[in-house]
Amino acid sequence: MASANNARAKLNQHFISGWIEIFAAPKALLAHVEWSLERALDCKLQLTWSAQPLTPGSFQTRLRFSAPTGRAGEIATALAGWNYLRFDVCEMGGRDSDGARYLGTPSLGLHHATVGKNGDVLISENQIGAILESCYKRGLDFEEEFAKALGVEWEAELAPYRQGQESMRWLHATG
């Protein structure tokens, strides 16, 4: 009975598509990163890693995935546990949900943003209120706080790693 309920629950899940770009991972962590991704995606992977010229001794890879809504958060959390990685994990919005984007760097940590169906970062009314309140109460700079909410620092740090990746191969995982 339990397995029938599990099968029914899987059929009722909404699957989304997304991608993982690991821009820089030290060689010593490659197997650990793959195991973390396999656990988060619940499938066996064989990633193709290529040398990352911007960070000698590091490697890069890309992966597209199809998984239940919310899986990008699990993936990003698993990757963020390895402090030396630079990565981008994105989950495209489904018919009933917005998407999510997670950017991670060793110096800045993990950034999360909600993204709309067209890929724009969405800042909610509550986030805007919190930004305004913290700027007013703590004298923080309004533009800097909005830039943080948008992930501007993370994007700037990852931008050089994005260049030249067009030739990298996409691998597909479903699970």
C-alpha positions as CSV (number, residue, x, y, z in Angstrom):
1,M,0.0,0.0,0.0
2,A,2.8,2.4,0.9
3,S,4.5,1.9,-2.5
4,A,1.2,2.6,-4.3
5,N,0.9,5.8,-2.4
6,N,4.5,6.8,-3.2
7,A,3.8,6.1,-6.9
8,R,0.7,8.2,-6.8
9,A,2.5,11.0,-5.1
10,K,5.2,11.0,-7.7
11,L,2.6,11.1,-10.5
12,N,1.0,14.2,-8.9
13,Q,4.3,16.1,-8.6
14,H,4.8,19.1,-10.9
15,F,8.2,18.8,-12.7
16,I,10.2,21.8,-13.7
17,S,13.3,22.3,-15.7
18,G,16.5,23.9,-14.6
19,W,20.2,24.1,-14.9
20,I,23.3,23.9,-12.8
21,E,26.5,25.7,-13.8
22,I,29.5,25.0,-11.6
23,F,32.0,27.6,-12.7
24,A,34.9,26.6,-10.4
25,A,35.4,23.6,-8.2
26,P,38.7,22.4,-6.9
27,K,39.8,19.0,-8.3
28,A,39.8,17.5,-4.7
29,L,36.0,18.2,-4.5
30,L,34.8,17.0,-7.9
31,A,33.7,13.5,-6.7
32,H,32.1,15.0,-3.6
33,V,30.2,17.6,-5.7
34,E,29.0,14.8,-8.0
35,W,27.8,12.8,-5.0
36,S,26.0,15.8,-3.6
37,L,24.3,16.4,-7.0
38,E,23.3,12.7,-7.3
39,R,21.8,12.7,-3.9
40,A,19.9,16.0,-4.6
41,L,18.7,14.9,-8.1
42,D,18.1,11.2,-7.0
43,C,19.9,9.8,-10.1
44,K,23.3,8.7,-11.2
45,L,25.4,11.2,-13.0
46,Q,28.5,11.2,-15.2
47,L,29.6,14.8,-15.4
48,T,32.2,16.0,-17.9
49,W,34.5,18.5,-16.2
50,S,36.8,20.9,-18.1
51,A,39.7,23.0,-16.7
52,Q,38.7,26.4,-15.4
53,P,41.4,28.8,-16.7
54,L,40.4,31.6,-14.4
55,T,41.0,29.6,-11.3
56,P,44.0,27.3,-11.8
57,G,43.4,23.8,-10.3
58,S,39.7,24.2,-10.6
59,F,37.2,22.7,-13.0
60,Q,33.8,23.6,-14.5
61,T,30.7,21.7,-15.7
62,R,27.1,22.3,-16.7
63,L,23.9,20.2,-16.2
64,R,20.3,20.6,-17.2
65,F,17.7,18.8,-15.0
66,S,14.1,18.0,-14.7
67,A,12.8,17.6,-11.1
68,P,10.0,18.4,-8.8
69,T,9.4,22.0,-7.9
70,G,11.8,23.2,-5.2
71,R,14.7,20.9,-6.1
72,A,17.0,23.9,-7.0
73,G,17.0,24.9,-3.4
74,E,18.1,21.4,-2.3
75,I,20.8,21.5,-5.0
76,A,22.1,24.9,-4.0
77,T,22.1,24.0,-0.3
78,A,24.2,20.9,-1.1
79,L,26.6,22.9,-3.2
80,A,26.9,25.8,-0.7
81,G,28.2,23.3,1.8
82,W,31.4,23.1,-0.2
83,N,32.8,26.6,0.5
84,Y,35.2,26.7,-2.5
85,L,32.6,26.5,-5.3
86,R,31.3,29.2,-7.7
87,F,28.0,28.2,-9.1
88,D,24.6,29.2,-10.5
89,V,21.5,27.0,-10.0
90,C,18.2,28.0,-11.7
91,E,14.8,26.5,-11.6
92,M,12.4,27.7,-14.2
93,G,8.9,28.6,-13.1
94,G,6.1,26.1,-13.6
95,R,2.6,26.7,-14.6
96,D,1.7,27.4,-10.9
97,S,4.9,28.8,-9.5
98,D,7.7,31.3,-10.0
99,G,11.2,30.1,-10.5
100,A,14.2,30.4,-8.3
101,R,17.9,31.3,-8.8
102,Y,20.8,30.6,-6.5
103,L,24.2,32.0,-6.9
104,G,27.1,30.9,-4.8
105,T,30.7,32.2,-4.4
106,P,33.3,31.6,-1.8
107,S,33.6,35.3,-0.8
108,L,29.8,36.2,-0.8
109,G,28.1,32.9,0.1
110,L,24.7,31.9,-1.2
111,H,22.2,34.3,-2.8
112,H,18.6,33.4,-3.5
113,A,16.1,35.2,-5.7
114,T,12.7,34.5,-7.1
115,V,12.5,34.7,-10.9
116,G,9.5,35.2,-13.1
117,K,8.6,33.2,-16.2
118,N,10.7,35.6,-18.3
119,G,13.8,35.2,-16.1
120,D,13.6,38.6,-14.3
121,V,14.4,38.7,-10.6
122,L,11.2,39.4,-8.7
123,I,11.3,41.5,-5.5
124,S,8.2,41.0,-3.4
125,E,6.3,43.7,-1.6
126,N,7.5,42.2,1.7
127,Q,11.1,42.4,0.6
128,I,10.7,46.0,-0.5
129,G,9.2,46.9,2.9
130,A,12.0,45.2,4.7
131,I,14.6,47.0,2.6
132,L,12.9,50.4,3.2
133,E,12.6,49.7,6.9
134,S,16.3,48.6,7.3
135,C,17.4,51.6,5.4
136,Y,15.3,53.9,7.5
137,K,16.1,52.3,10.9
138,R,19.8,51.5,10.4
139,G,20.8,54.2,7.9
140,L,21.6,51.7,5.2
141,D,22.0,52.8,1.6
142,F,18.8,52.2,-0.4
143,E,20.6,51.4,-3.7
144,E,23.0,49.0,-2.1
145,E,20.2,47.1,-0.4
146,F,18.3,46.8,-3.6
147,A,21.5,45.7,-5.4
148,K,21.9,42.9,-2.8
149,A,18.3,41.8,-3.3
150,L,18.9,41.6,-7.0
151,G,22.2,39.7,-6.6
152,V,24.3,42.3,-8.3
153,E,27.6,41.5,-6.4
154,W,27.2,37.8,-7.1
155,E,26.5,38.4,-10.8
156,A,29.6,40.7,-11.0
157,E,31.8,38.1,-9.4
158,L,30.5,35.3,-11.6
159,A,30.5,37.3,-14.9
160,P,34.1,36.5,-15.9
161,Y,33.4,32.7,-15.4
162,R,30.3,32.8,-17.7
163,Q,32.4,34.0,-20.7
164,G,33.6,31.3,-23.0
165,Q,31.2,28.6,-21.7
166,E,29.1,28.5,-24.9
167,S,31.1,25.4,-26.1
168,M,30.5,23.4,-22.9
169,R,28.3,20.3,-23.3
170,W,24.9,20.1,-21.6
171,L,24.2,16.9,-19.8
172,H,20.6,15.9,-19.0
173,A,19.4,14.4,-15.7
174,T,15.8,13.5,-14.9
175,G,14.7,12.3,-11.5
